[in-house]
Amino acid sequence: MAGRECVRVAVRCRPPNAREAGERLAVSVDEACNQVVLQGAASGEAPRAFTFDHAFGPAASQQDVYDATARELVDSALAGYNATLFAFGQTGTGKTHTMEGRGRGSADSSSATAGSSGGLPPEAGIIPRTFGQIFAAIGASQDQTFLVRASMLEIYNEEIRDLLAKNPKNRLDMHEAKDGSVYVKGLNTFVVKSEAEIAAVLEAGKRNRSVGATLMNQDSSRSHCVFTITIEAADISAGVAAAAAAGRAAGAAGASGSGSGIRVGKLNLVDLAGSERQSKTGAAGERLKEASKINLSLSALGNVISALVDGKSGHVPYRDSKLTRLLQDSLGGNTRTVMIANVGPAASNHEETLSTLRYANRAKSIQNKPKVNEDPKDAMLREFQEEIAHLRAQLEAAGEGDAGLGEDGGASGAWQQQQQQQGGGAGSPAAAAAQGKLDPEEVARMRQQLEEELWAEYSSTGQTVDVAALTQIQRDVEVQLAAQVKQVQAEQRRAAREAAKLEQQLQQQSAQVLRAAARKDEVATRNAELASKLRLLESKLLHGESSGGLDKLAKRKAAELGRQKEELRRQAAAEAEAARRIAALEANAHAAQSQHSSLQEEAEALTSQLAAAAAQLEQARAEIGDVYAQWERDREEFVEEIRTLHYNLALKSLVIDAFIPHEEVSKLMRRMSYNSKEGTWALTSTQDGAGAGGRAASAALPRRPGSAAPARAGSAARRPSAVVLDLQLDIPERQLDFANLHLALDAVTAQG
């Protein structure tokens, strides 16, 4: 569906409320012809008819509105397009009801089915209904991976706020990317995995949104709200495998996006604050300031629509407000857009209803250029895939290392066990040998053995054993015994050295085993952390079903139902085209019949055509009059605002001239700076020593009681230095004439 396509516009008229009971109804809706008829404000004024892509009367259900306006947009976002749906209109016409609805904001994910509202209440709006369709489509997909993110912001008094932040009152800045798109810096985005999670995100943002009570709406939205759902999709066979290969090869460094098959669709659901008239809402104070900012941004939106439809001017004023800057792509850019104009039925709101219908009618001519967002550089899904592949590669490498550590540890343990079985301790023979000692029993046994051997030798020779022979035998026994003891001791010392060497080797091996065990525990801990991180990342990625049976049957039924709906849509379009052709043929036939042979008949035909042209001229004049009246009302509002500003300026100038010396005013003006982006003045702090050394030399009088107040303990903490102007003033010698001051104030009041 490449190329240009127009913005689709729908109009919804709410039922009369209790405040409008008894009033004349000025709006009628023909849903069959998608036409809205607005009765004239005066009794003789002709009604005005507007035709749109869809028209919904007071009896239309939330499901009917969703099926006709939002279902195709959600499918487009799932396919990788940018899509925007926003509701606009007068305050109190049901915009928030259309977008958010009432009742439980989410359904149990297990009960949601494709094309059905599941467990949603009947009054649920468009935003919660998109959740079921998105996750049902993800669950019915095959061989695809999805990543769904959600964010929510509001534009309050031309300040962008993050409704999901810890402090939702903080102001955020809007920036322009290199490709020309607009983004909000610091906006929180949450990855969601189910309907329940994204519904919780919506509820958290709704609690922080700015609302207030007016005479027309008890819960009036005081800000524009934008709920954004980003859907990233990738084919498992192409995207995940490519990212995994890149992660294994280079640790996910510099993986190219080409060929990854990633599509990123963004669905913007916008609930605009309603336009207000102070005379009807009774807004005052802060509410009046909010209404002024709301009307200013909506006026900028109208100017953008007019510039896009006109086409004569090459400049479109997107930068006139934060709202039009954020909706720049939705109006004339890379987005499929649906606008829902909400109106009220009462005749008392005739002017506001007519203005809304005119803007909606003009918006039909806006042309967008949507295209699929393929392989964007900032796709978070690609980052997740590469990180998952990198973690898996690390776990595989760690698994091989664990196997080596296990083999080494087992061998070391077996060697240690063998040495423990062979070795000795402090009381072993090896330990005794290391000390150079022999067991007395062993020496006695050796002596006895030598004596027996010598006696046996003498006995075998037949010699007589006398005292001399016995003495000789004993000497020989002692000599041989000493030699054997010396030899045994040498053997023992050698064995002791070998044992000490083996003991040292055993200690070294034991230390290696302990280090290997510690390293193994460390690797196991790191692997557990990697596995936990891997499971967390994988849990954020959503996969469709790949099993058969009932799942495939349900998918076939859903696909068949989709084809039937598409066929019905084509048939309706064909019927509409046939009706247009029939009307054209009838017009041609009427033109052919108007050529009569008689001059009288020709005159009558021309008179009929002239009457029709006169009616069209009157209708155009009435349209011009309405436009001029609307311009006049807007001009009067601007003039009244200018008068109010002039009154306040004159009053403040009078106070400044009466109480602050001119040189101090000049000092103050030098410290003022204007922020053109925000449209506000700021007082810059100064670090110079001017006025810090005390009072002026000419001041001989004591200090005034109020001048010592900033020196009290704790006063500096209560007053920021950036907003405190330290004026070193002398006591004025003049006395003010309060009577003349009172007369001056009365004169200013009379001029206002």
Secondary structure in CASP SS format (residue, H / E / C, confidence):
PFRMAT SS
TARGET T0000
AUTHOR 0000-0000-0000
METHOD secondary structure of the structure
MODEL  1
M C 1.00
A C 1.00
G C 1.00
R C 1.00
E E 1.00
C E 1.00
V C 1.00
R E 1.00
V E 1.00
A E 1.00
V E 1.00
R E 1.00
C E 1.00
R C 1.00
P C 1.00
P C 1.00
N C 1.00
A H 1.00
R H 1.00
E H 1.00
A C 1.00
G C 1.00
E C 1.00
R C 1.00
L E 1.00
A C 1.00
V E 1.00
S E 1.00
V E 1.00
D E 1.00
E C 1.00
A C 1.00
C C 1.00
N C 1.00
Q E 1.00
V E 1.00
V E 1.00
L E 1.00
Q C 1.00
G C 1.00
A C 1.00
A C 1.00
S C 1.00
G C 1.00
E C 1.00
A C 1.00
P C 1.00
R E 1.00
A E 1.00
F E 1.00
T E 1.00
F C 1.00
D C 1.00
H E 1.00
A E 1.00
F E 1.00
G C 1.00
P C 1.00
A C 1.00
A C 1.00
S C 1.00
Q H 1.00
Q H 1.00
D H 1.00
V H 1.00
Y H 1.00
D H 1.00
A H 1.00
T H 1.00
A C 1.00
R H 1.00
E H 1.00
L H 1.00
V H 1.00
D H 1.00
S H 1.00
A H 1.00
L H 1.00
A C 1.00
G C 1.00
Y C 1.00
N E 1.00
A E 1.00
T E 1.00
L E 1.00
F E 1.00
A E 1.00
F E 1.00
G E 1.00
Q E 1.00
T C 1.00
G C 1.00
T C 1.00
G C 1.00
K H 1.00
T H 1.00
H H 1.00
T H 1.00
M H 1.00
E C 1.00
G E 1.00
R C 1.00
G C 1.00
R C 1.00
G C 1.00
S C 1.00
A C 1.00
D C 1.00
S C 1.00
S C 1.00
S C 1.00
A C 1.00
T C 1.00
A C 1.00
G C 1.00
S C 1.00
S C 1.00
G C 1.00
G C 1.00
L C 1.00
P C 1.00
P C 1.00
E C 1.00
A E 1.00
G C 1.00
I H 1.00
I H 1.00
P H 1.00
R H 1.00
T H 1.00
F H 1.00
G H 1.00
Q H 1.00
I H 1.00
F H 1.00
A H 1.00
A H 1.00
I H 1.00
G H 1.00
A H 1.00
S C 1.00
Q C 1.00
D C 1.00
Q E 1.00
T E 1.00
F E 1.00
L E 1.00
V E 1.00
R E 1.00
A E 1.00
S E 1.00
M E 1.00
L E 1.00
E E 1.00
I E 1.00
Y E 1.00
N C 1.00
E C 1.00
E E 1.00
I E 1.00
R E 1.00
D E 1.00
L C 1.00
L C 1.00
A C 1.00
K C 1.00
N C 1.00
P C 1.00
K C 1.00
N C 1.00
R E 1.00
L E 1.00
D C 1.00
M E 1.00
H E 1.00
E E 1.00
A C 1.00
K C 1.00
D C 1.00
G C 1.00
S C 1.00
V E 1.00
Y E 1.00
V E 1.00
K C 1.00
G C 1.00
L C 1.00
N C 1.00
T C 1.00
F E 1.00
V E 1.00
V E 1.00
K C 1.00
S C 1.00
E H 1.00
A H 1.00
E H 1.00
I H 1.00
A H 1.00
A H 1.00
V H 1.00
L H 1.00
E H 1.00
A H 1.00
G H 1.00
K H 1.00
R H 1.00
N C 1.00
R C 1.00
S C 1.00
V E 1.00
G E 1.00
A C 1.00
T C 1.00
L C 1.00
M C 1.00
N C 1.00
Q C 1.00
D C 1.00
S E 1.00
S E 1.00
R C 1.00
S C 1.00
H E 1.00
C E 1.00
V E 1.00
F E 1.00
T E 1.00
I E 1.00
T E 1.00
I E 1.00
E E 1.00
A E 1.00
A E 1.00
D E 1.00
I H 1.00
S H 1.00
A H 1.00
G H 1.00
V H 1.00
A H 1.00
A H 1.00
A H 1.00
A H 1.00
A H 1.00
A H 1.00
G H 1.00
R H 1.00
A H 1.00
A H 1.00
G C 1.00
A C 1.00
A C 1.00
G C 1.00
A C 1.00
S C 1.00
G C 1.00
S C 1.00
G C 1.00
S C 1.00
G C 1.00
I E 1.00
R E 1.00
V E 1.00
G E 1.00
K E 1.00
L E 1.00
N E 1.00
L E 1.00
V E 1.00
D E 1.00
L C 1.00
A C 1.00
G C 1.00
S E 1.00
E C 1.00
R C 1.00
Q H 1.00
S H 1.00
K H 1.00
T H 1.00
G C 1.00
A C 1.00
A C 1.00
G C 1.00
E H 1.00
R H 1.00
L H 1.00
K H 1.00
E H 1.00
A H 1.00
S H 1.00
K H 1.00
I H 1.00
N H 1.00
L H 1.00
S H 1.00
L H 1.00
S H 1.00
A H 1.00
L H 1.00
G H 1.00
N H 1.00
V H 1.00
I H 1.00
S H 1.00
A H 1.00
L H 1.00
V H 1.00
D H 1.00
G C 1.00
K C 1.00
S C 1.00
G C 1.00
H C 1.00
V C 1.00
P C 1.00
Y H 1.00
R H 1.00
D H 1.00
S C 1.00
K H 1.00
L H 1.00
T H 1.00
R H 1.00
L H 1.00
L C 1.00
Q C 1.00
D C 1.00
S C 1.00
L C 1.00
G C 1.00
G C 1.00
N C 1.00
T C 1.00
R E 1.00
T E 1.00
V E 1.00
M E 1.00
I E 1.00
A E 1.00
N E 1.00
V E 1.00
G C 1.00
P C 1.00
A E 1.00
A H 1.00
S H 1.00
N H 1.00
H H 1.00
E H 1.00
E H 1.00
T H 1.00
L H 1.00
S H 1.00
T H 1.00
L H 1.00
R H 1.00
Y H 1.00
A H 1.00
N H 1.00
R H 1.00
A H 1.00
K C 1.00
S C 1.00
I C 1.00
Q E 1.00
N E 1.00
K C 1.00
P C 1.00
K C 1.00
V C 1.00
N C 1.00
E E 1.00
D C 1.00
P C 1.00
K C 1.00
D C 1.00
A C 1.00
M H 1.00
L H 1.00
R H 1.00
E H 1.00
F H 1.00
Q H 1.00
E H 1.00
E H 1.00
I H 1.00
A H 1.00
H H 1.00
L H 1.00
R H 1.00
A H 1.00
Q H 1.00
L H 1.00
E H 1.00
A H 1.00
A H 1.00
G H 1.00
E H 1.00
G H 1.00
D H 1.00
A H 1.00
G H 1.00
L H 1.00
G H 1.00
E H 1.00
D H 1.00
G H 1.00
G H 1.00
A H 1.00
S H 1.00
G H 1.00
A H 1.00
W H 1.00
Q H 1.00
Q H 1.00
Q H 1.00
Q H 1.00
Q H 1.00
Q H 1.00
Q H 1.00
G C 1.00
G C 1.00
G C 1.00
A C 1.00
G C 1.00
S C 1.00
P H 1.00
A H 1.00
A H 1.00
A H 1.00
A H 1.00
A H 1.00
Q C 1.00
G C 1.00
K C 1.00
L C 1.00
D C 1.00
P H 1.00
E H 1.00
E H 1.00
V H 1.00
A H 1.00
R H 1.00
M H 1.00
R H 1.00
Q H 1.00
Q H 1.00
L H 1.00
E H 1.00
E H 1.00
E H 1.00
L H 1.00
W H 1.00
A H 1.00
E H 1.00
Y H 1.00
S H 1.00
S H 1.00
T H 1.00
G C 1.00
Q C 1.00
T C 1.00
V C 1.00
D C 1.00
V H 1.00
A H 1.00
A H 1.00
L H 1.00
T H 1.00
Q H 1.00
I H 1.00
Q H 1.00
R H 1.00
D H 1.00
V H 1.00
E H 1.00
V H 1.00
Q H 1.00
L H 1.00
A H 1.00
A H 1.00
Q H 1.00
V H 1.00
K H 1.00
Q H 1.00
V H 1.00
Q H 1.00
A H 1.00
E H 1.00
Q H 1.00
R H 1.00
R H 1.00
A H 1.00
A H 1.00
R H 1.00
E H 1.00
A H 1.00
A H 1.00
K H 1.00
L H 1.00
E H 1.00
Q H 1.00
Q H 1.00
L H 1.00
Q H 1.00
Q H 1.00
Q H 1.00
S H 1.00
A H 1.00
Q H 1.00
V H 1.00
L H 1.00
R H 1.00
A H 1.00
A H 1.00
A H 1.00
R H 1.00
K H 1.00
D H 1.00
E H 1.00
V H 1.00
A H 1.00
T H 1.00
R H 1.00
N H 1.00
A H 1.00
E H 1.00
L H 1.00
A H 1.00
S H 1.00
K H 1.00
L H 1.00
R H 1.00
L H 1.00
L H 1.00
E H 1.00
S H 1.00
K H 1.00
L C 1.00
L E 1.00
H E 1.00
G C 1.00
E C 1.00
S C 1.00
S C 1.00
G C 1.00
G C 1.00
L H 1.00
D H 1.00
K H 1.00
L H 1.00
A H 1.00
K H 1.00
R H 1.00
K H 1.00
A H 1.00
A H 1.00
E H 1.00
L H 1.00
G H 1.00
R H 1.00
Q H 1.00
K H 1.00
E H 1.00
E H 1.00
L H 1.00
R H 1.00
R H 1.00
Q H 1.00
A H 1.00
A H 1.00
A H 1.00
E H 1.00
A H 1.00
E H 1.00
A H 1.00
A H 1.00
R H 1.00
R H 1.00
I H 1.00
A H 1.00
A H 1.00
L H 1.00
E H 1.00
A H 1.00
N H 1.00
A H 1.00
H H 1.00
A H 1.00
A H 1.00
Q H 1.00
S C 1.00
Q C 1.00
H C 1.00
S C 1.00
S C 1.00
L H 1.00
Q H 1.00
E H 1.00
E H 1.00
A H 1.00
E H 1.00
A H 1.00
L H 1.00
T H 1.00
S H 1.00
Q H 1.00
L H 1.00
A H 1.00
A H 1.00
A H 1.00
A H 1.00
A H 1.00
Q H 1.00
L H 1.00
E H 1.00
Q H 1.00
A H 1.00
R H 1.00
A H 1.00
E H 1.00
I H 1.00
G H 1.00
D H 1.00
V H 1.00
Y H 1.00
A H 1.00
Q H 1.00
W H 1.00
E H 1.00
R H 1.00
D H 1.00
R H 1.00
E H 1.00
E H 1.00
F H 1.00
V H 1.00
E H 1.00
E H 1.00
I H 1.00
R H 1.00
T H 1.00
L H 1.00
H H 1.00
Y H 1.00
N H 1.00
L H 1.00
A H 1.00
L H 1.00
K H 1.00
S H 1.00
L H 1.00
V H 1.00
I H 1.00
D H 1.00
A H 1.00
F H 1.00
I C 1.00
P C 1.00
H H 1.00
E H 1.00
E H 1.00
V H 1.00
S H 1.00
K H 1.00
L H 1.00
M H 1.00
R H 1.00
R C 1.00
M E 1.00
S E 1.00
Y E 1.00
N E 1.00
S C 1.00
K C 1.00
E C 1.00
G C 1.00
T E 1.00
W E 1.00
A E 1.00
L E 1.00
T C 1.00
S C 1.00
T C 1.00
Q C 1.00
D C 1.00
G C 1.00
A C 1.00
G C 1.00
A C 1.00
G C 1.00
G C 1.00
R C 1.00
A C 1.00
A C 1.00
S C 1.00
A C 1.00
A C 1.00
L C 1.00
P C 1.00
R C 1.00
R C 1.00
P H 1.00
G H 1.00
S H 1.00
A H 1.00
A H 1.00
P H 1.00
A H 1.00
R C 1.00
A C 1.00
G C 1.00
S H 1.00
A H 1.00
A H 1.00
R H 1.00
R C 1.00
P C 1.00
S H 1.00
A H 1.00
V H 1.00
V C 1.00
L C 1.00
D C 1.00
L C 1.00
Q C 1.00
L C 1.00
D C 1.00
I C 1.00
P C 1.00
E C 1.00
R C 1.00
Q C 1.00
L C 1.00
D C 1.00
F H 1.00
A H 1.00
N H 1.00
L H 1.00
H H 1.00
L H 1.00
A H 1.00
L H 1.00
D H 1.00
A H 1.00
V H 1.00
T H 1.00
A H 1.00
Q H 1.00
G C 1.00
END
